[in-house]
Amino acid sequence: MTTIRTLIRDGVRRTGSAAAARTRALRSRWRGWSRWRKSLVVALTALAVVLVPVGSAALALRLQYVGDPSPEARSRGRDALWLGHAWVDGRKSDADVAALAERLAGTGVRDLYVHTGPLEHDGSLPPAVHPRARWFTEAAHRALPGIRVQSWLGDEVKPEKDALDLEDAATRDRVTASARQVLDLGFDGVHFDMEPIRPGSAGWLALLDQVRPVTAGRGAKLSVAAPQIDPLPYQHTIAIALTDHGKWWDQAYFTATARRVDQIAVMTYDSSMPTEGFYGAYNAYQTELALEATPAEVDLLMGLPFYWEDKWGHWGRAETVTAGIRGIRLGLGRQDPHRPNFGVGLYVDFAATEQNWADYRRDWVR
């Protein structure tokens, strides 16, 4: 009697013989092709090897935008607004402060990041660059009770730029002195925006460790603007190797930064996303990554583009407030819908349109 094992063995033998015959036929056909045709096949195969995983990643990202946002994913009254330098250099008046108070009434904005710098490349802050800072803090506190006014200090950073050297202890000392300087002017906190800081910078973390006791000792807040988080593993490493430009942080470095501050705002704009759907999906993913990386006691804010540009890196048709908010709500609802220490950051007042404000109120504040 023919056994099952015999049948399997004969079947494998016949299958193997057929496969070998097909392989010989393909080799014979390949040898008969021209060099041009062979080159074309190799090129198309290489292209497929690249496009298939890229396409899969794009599809996976786009699916982040599917579904309905949680009703609980709304403003917690912990939002922030970046304000330009005109508020401290003499271009604004009491009437402008009154208009700002009217603009913010009924929103979730609790923090104002007022551009008080820029810092000098050595870390110092000349008083001449913010002659009306004291006027603004006093006027804002009168017109906007309950809102914190933070001093936004920033500069470009080495090694990518020939500017601020955070690895230098003397430079960090001067930045710390600049933080004391703005707190003396009545600011409720210090907000650092230093770019581009590469993940792994020990100087950046050392600066935060040095400034945090200063702000805490005054009952003030320390906050930072942070890059986006690697959407793919080691993407920041690859980008720096290929372009010498650092755009992202890995989650571990993001967490190391967040643990040293009271508030961290992710600059989730200039994403290079080509459509609203992809931008919203990217915001959802960034929100989930940031929630995973941020301690519960730290305020996490996701940035929204209150400005219009249409160029490589920022497509105006894609990076809309509506898409950004929907993505943020999706990410928040999936990851941590009840988290109290969460908000959005609106960048920036002098470029914002009426439509930006209307979309923010309708989609996030309502």
C-alpha positions as CSV (number, residue, x, y, z in Angstrom):
1,M,0.0,0.0,0.0
2,T,1.3,3.4,-0.9
3,T,1.9,5.3,2.3
4,I,1.2,9.0,2.9
5,R,4.9,9.5,3.3
6,T,5.6,8.0,-0.1
7,L,2.9,10.3,-1.7
8,I,4.4,13.3,-0.1
9,R,7.9,12.4,-1.2
10,D,6.8,11.8,-4.8
11,G,4.8,15.1,-4.7
12,V,7.8,17.0,-3.5
13,R,10.0,15.3,-6.2
14,R,7.6,16.3,-8.9
15,T,7.2,19.8,-7.6
16,G,11.0,20.2,-7.4
17,S,11.4,18.9,-10.9
18,A,8.8,21.4,-12.2
19,A,10.5,24.3,-10.3
20,A,13.9,23.4,-11.7
21,A,12.5,23.3,-15.2
22,R,10.9,26.8,-14.8
23,T,14.2,28.1,-13.4
24,R,16.1,26.7,-16.5
25,A,13.5,28.3,-18.8
26,L,13.8,31.7,-17.1
27,R,17.6,31.6,-17.3
28,S,17.5,30.8,-21.0
29,R,15.1,33.6,-21.6
30,W,17.3,36.0,-19.5
31,R,20.3,35.1,-21.6
32,G,18.4,35.9,-24.7
33,W,17.5,39.4,-23.6
34,S,19.4,42.5,-24.7
35,R,21.6,44.4,-22.3
36,W,19.1,47.3,-22.4
37,R,16.2,45.1,-21.5
38,K,18.1,43.5,-18.6
39,S,19.1,46.9,-17.3
40,L,15.4,48.0,-17.4
41,V,14.3,44.9,-15.4
42,V,17.0,45.5,-12.8
43,A,16.1,49.2,-12.4
44,L,12.4,48.4,-12.1
45,T,13.1,45.7,-9.5
46,A,15.3,48.1,-7.5
47,L,12.6,50.7,-7.7
48,A,10.0,48.3,-6.4
49,V,12.2,47.3,-3.5
50,V,12.2,51.0,-2.5
51,L,8.6,51.9,-3.3
52,V,6.8,48.9,-1.7
53,P,8.0,49.6,1.9
54,V,7.6,53.4,1.3
55,G,4.1,52.9,0.0
56,S,3.3,50.6,3.0
57,A,4.6,53.2,5.4
58,A,2.5,55.9,3.7
59,L,-0.6,53.8,3.8
60,A,0.0,53.1,7.5
61,L,0.4,56.8,8.2
62,R,-2.7,57.8,6.3
63,L,-4.8,55.3,8.3
64,Q,-3.9,57.3,11.4
65,Y,-6.4,59.9,10.1
66,V,-9.3,57.4,10.0
67,G,-12.0,57.4,12.6
68,D,-13.9,60.0,14.7
69,P,-12.2,62.1,17.4
70,S,-13.1,61.5,21.0
71,P,-15.6,64.1,22.3
72,E,-13.3,64.4,25.3
73,A,-10.4,65.5,23.1
74,R,-11.0,69.2,23.4
75,S,-9.2,72.2,25.0
76,R,-8.4,71.9,28.7
77,G,-7.7,75.6,29.0
78,R,-3.9,74.9,28.7
79,D,-3.2,76.3,25.2
80,A,-0.5,78.8,24.3
81,L,0.2,81.5,21.8
82,W,3.5,82.6,20.4
83,L,3.7,86.4,20.2
84,G,6.2,88.3,18.0
85,H,8.9,90.8,19.1
86,A,6.6,93.9,18.4
87,W,5.1,93.5,21.9
88,V,8.4,94.4,23.6
89,D,10.2,96.7,21.2
90,G,7.8,99.7,21.2
91,R,5.6,99.0,18.3
92,K,2.5,98.0,20.4
93,S,0.3,100.1,22.6
94,D,-2.3,99.7,25.3
95,A,-4.9,99.5,22.6
96,D,-3.1,96.5,21.1
97,V,-3.1,94.8,24.5
98,A,-6.9,95.5,24.9
99,A,-7.4,94.0,21.4
100,L,-5.3,90.9,22.4
101,A,-7.5,90.4,25.5
102,E,-10.6,90.6,23.4
103,R,-9.1,88.1,20.9
104,L,-8.3,85.6,23.7
105,A,-11.5,85.9,25.6
106,G,-13.3,82.5,25.6
107,T,-10.4,80.6,24.3
108,G,-8.2,78.0,26.0
109,V,-5.1,80.1,25.9
110,R,-3.3,80.2,29.2
111,D,0.3,81.0,28.2
112,L,1.8,83.7,26.1
113,Y,5.3,83.1,24.7
114,V,6.6,86.6,24.0
115,H,9.7,86.9,21.8
116,T,12.1,88.9,24.1
117,G,15.4,87.9,22.5
118,P,17.1,86.9,20.4
119,L,20.0,85.9,22.5
120,E,23.5,86.9,21.5
121,H,25.6,84.0,20.2
122,D,27.5,84.1,23.6
123,G,24.2,83.6,25.5
124,S,23.8,87.2,26.7
125,L,20.7,89.3,26.2
126,P,21.2,93.0,25.6
127,P,18.4,95.1,27.3
128,A,18.2,97.3,24.2
129,V,16.4,94.5,22.3
130,H,13.4,94.5,24.6
131,P,13.0,98.1,25.8
132,R,9.2,97.7,26.5
133,A,9.3,94.3,28.1
134,R,8.4,95.6,31.6
135,W,5.5,97.7,30.1
136,F,4.1,94.6,28.4
137,T,4.2,92.3,31.4
138,E,2.4,94.8,33.5
139,A,-0.1,95.7,30.8
140,A,-0.8,92.0,30.0
141,H,-1.2,91.1,33.7
142,R,-3.8,93.9,34.1
143,A,-5.7,93.1,30.9
144,L,-5.4,89.3,31.0
145,P,-5.7,88.1,34.6
146,G,-4.9,84.4,34.9
147,I,-2.8,84.2,31.8
148,R,0.9,83.6,32.2
149,V,3.4,85.7,30.2
150,Q,6.6,83.9,29.4
151,S,9.7,85.3,27.9
152,W,10.6,83.5,24.6
153,L,14.3,83.3,24.2
154,G,16.1,81.6,21.4
155,D,19.0,81.4,19.0
156,E,20.5,79.1,16.4
157,V,22.8,76.4,17.8
158,K,26.1,74.7,17.0
159,P,27.3,72.5,15.5
160,E,24.9,73.0,12.6
161,K,25.0,76.8,12.9
162,D,27.9,79.1,13.8
163,A,26.0,80.5,16.8
164,L,25.2,79.5,20.3
165,D,27.5,76.8,21.8
166,L,25.5,75.0,24.5
167,E,28.4,72.6,25.1
168,D,30.3,75.5,26.6
169,A,29.8,76.1,30.3
170,A,30.4,79.8,30.1
171,T,27.7,80.2,27.4
172,R,25.2,78.2,29.6
173,D,26.0,80.6,32.5
174,R,25.2,83.6,30.3
175,V,22.0,82.0,29.1
176,T,21.1,81.4,32.8
177,A,21.8,85.0,33.6
178,S,19.5,86.0,30.7
179,A,16.8,83.9,32.2
180,R,17.2,85.8,35.5
181,Q,17.2,89.1,33.6
182,V,13.7,88.5,32.0
183,L,12.2,87.2,35.3
184,D,13.3,90.5,36.8
185,L,11.1,92.2,34.2
186,G,7.9,90.5,35.5
187,F,7.7,87.5,33.2
188,D,6.0,84.4,34.6
189,G,8.3,82.0,32.9
190,V,11.1,81.4,30.4
191,H,10.4,79.7,27.1
192,F,13.5,78.4,25.2
193,D,13.4,77.9,21.4
194,M,16.9,76.9,20.4
195,E,17.3,75.3,17.0
196,P,18.5,72.9,15.7
197,I,19.5,70.9,18.8
198,R,20.7,67.5,17.9
199,P,19.5,64.6,20.1
200,G,22.4,63.6,22.3
201,S,23.4,67.1,23.1
202,A,24.6,67.0,26.8
203,G,24.9,70.8,26.8
204,W,21.1,71.3,26.2
205,L,20.2,69.0,29.1
206,A,22.8,70.7,31.3
207,L,21.3,74.1,30.5
208,L,17.8,73.0,31.5
209,D,19.2,71.5,34.8
210,Q,20.9,74.8,35.5
211,V,17.9,77.1,34.6
212,R,15.1,75.0,36.3
213,P,16.1,75.9,39.9
214,V,16.2,79.6,38.8
215,T,12.6,79.5,37.5
216,A,11.3,77.3,40.3
217,G,12.9,79.6,42.9
218,R,10.9,82.5,41.5
219,G,7.6,80.5,41.2
220,A,8.0,80.7,37.4
221,K,7.7,78.1,34.7
222,L,10.4,76.7,32.4
223,S,9.1,75.7,29.0
224,V,10.7,74.7,25.7
225,A,9.8,74.4,22.0
226,A,10.8,70.9,20.8
227,P,11.3,69.3,17.4
228,Q,9.1,66.6,16.1
229,I,9.7,63.0,17.1
230,D,11.3,60.4,14.7
231,P,8.3,59.1,12.7
232,L,10.5,56.1,11.8
233,P,13.4,54.6,13.9
234,Y,16.7,56.4,13.5
235,Q,15.3,58.9,11.1
236,H,17.1,61.8,12.7
237,T,20.4,59.8,12.4
238,I,19.8,59.2,8.7
239,A,18.8,62.8,8.0
240,I,21.9,64.2,9.8
241,A,24.2,61.8,7.9
242,L,22.6,62.7,4.5
243,T,21.9,66.4,4.9
244,D,23.8,67.5,8.0
245,H,20.5,68.9,9.3
246,G,18.7,67.6,12.4
247,K,14.9,67.9,12.1
248,W,13.7,65.2,14.6
249,W,14.5,63.9,18.1
250,D,14.2,60.3,19.1
251,Q,11.7,59.6,21.9
252,A,14.3,59.0,24.5
253,Y,15.9,62.4,24.1
254,F,12.4,64.0,24.0
255,T,11.7,62.4,27.3
256,A,15.1,63.5,28.8
257,T,14.1,67.1,27.9
258,A,10.5,66.8,29.1
259,R,11.6,65.6,32.5
260,R,13.6,68.8,33.0
261,V,10.9,71.3,32.2
262,D,7.4,72.3,33.3
263,Q,6.0,72.5,29.7
264,I,7.1,71.2,26.3
265,A,5.6,72.4,23.0
266,V,6.1,70.3,19.9
267,M,6.7,72.3,16.7
268,T,4.3,70.1,14.6
269,Y,4.4,72.2,11.5
270,D,6.8,72.4,8.5
271,S,6.1,68.7,8.2
272,S,6.5,68.3,4.4
273,M,3.2,66.5,4.3
274,P,1.6,66.9,0.8
275,T,-2.2,66.8,1.7
276,E,-4.5,67.7,4.5
277,G,-5.1,64.0,5.1
278,F,-1.5,63.2,5.5
279,Y,-0.8,66.3,7.7
280,G,-3.7,65.3,10.0
281,A,-2.5,61.8,10.1
282,Y,1.1,62.9,10.9
283,N,-0.2,65.1,13.7
284,A,-2.1,62.2,15.1
285,Y,1.0,60.0,15.1
286,Q,3.2,62.8,16.6
287,T,0.6,63.4,19.3
288,E,0.7,59.7,20.3
289,L,4.5,59.6,20.3
290,A,4.7,62.8,22.4
291,L,2.1,61.5,24.9
292,E,4.2,58.3,25.3
293,A,7.3,60.4,25.9
294,T,6.1,63.1,28.2
295,P,5.7,62.6,32.0
296,A,2.1,63.0,33.2
297,E,3.0,66.1,35.4
298,V,4.5,68.0,32.5
299,D,2.3,70.2,30.2
300,L,2.4,68.9,26.6
301,L,1.4,71.2,23.8
302,M,1.1,70.3,20.1
303,G,1.9,73.1,17.7
304,L,-0.6,74.4,15.1
305,P,0.4,76.6,12.1
306,F,-1.3,80.0,12.4
307,Y,0.5,81.2,9.3
308,W,0.6,80.4,5.6
309,E,3.5,79.3,3.4
310,D,3.5,77.3,0.3
311,K,6.9,75.8,-0.4
312,W,8.9,72.6,0.0
313,G,8.7,71.6,3.7
314,H,5.4,73.4,4.3
315,W,2.5,73.2,1.9
316,G,-0.2,75.6,2.8
317,R,-2.9,73.5,1.2
318,A,-2.0,70.7,3.5
319,E,-0.9,72.2,6.8
320,T,-4.3,73.7,7.9
321,V,-5.5,74.3,11.4
322,T,-8.5,72.1,10.8
323,A,-6.5,69.1,9.7
324,G,-3.9,69.7,12.5
325,I,-6.6,69.8,15.2
326,R,-8.4,66.8,13.9
327,G,-5.2,64.8,13.9
328,I,-4.3,66.0,17.4
329,R,-7.8,65.0,18.7
330,L,-7.5,61.6,17.1
331,G,-4.1,61.0,18.7
332,L,-5.1,62.3,22.1
333,G,-8.3,60.2,22.1
334,R,-6.4,57.0,21.2
335,Q,-3.5,57.5,23.6
336,D,-4.7,59.4,26.7
337,P,-8.1,61.1,26.3
338,H,-8.3,62.1,30.0
339,R,-4.9,63.6,30.3
340,P,-5.3,67.1,31.9
341,N,-1.9,68.5,31.1
342,F,-2.4,68.9,27.4
343,G,-3.0,71.7,25.0
344,V,-2.2,73.2,21.6
345,G,0.3,75.9,20.7
346,L,-0.7,78.6,18.2
347,Y,2.2,79.8,16.0
348,V,2.2,82.8,15.5
349,D,0.1,85.9,16.4
350,F,1.4,88.3,13.7
351,A,0.7,85.9,10.8
352,A,-2.6,84.5,12.1
353,T,-5.7,85.0,10.0
354,E,-9.3,85.3,11.0
355,Q,-9.9,81.8,9.6
356,N,-7.1,80.4,11.7
357,W,-8.8,81.7,14.9
358,A,-12.3,80.6,13.7
359,D,-11.1,77.1,13.0
360,Y,-9.3,76.9,16.4
361,R,-12.4,78.0,18.3
362,R,-14.8,75.8,16.3
363,D,-12.7,72.6,16.3
364,W,-10.8,72.7,19.5
365,V,-12.3,75.1,22.0
366,R,-16.0,74.3,21.5
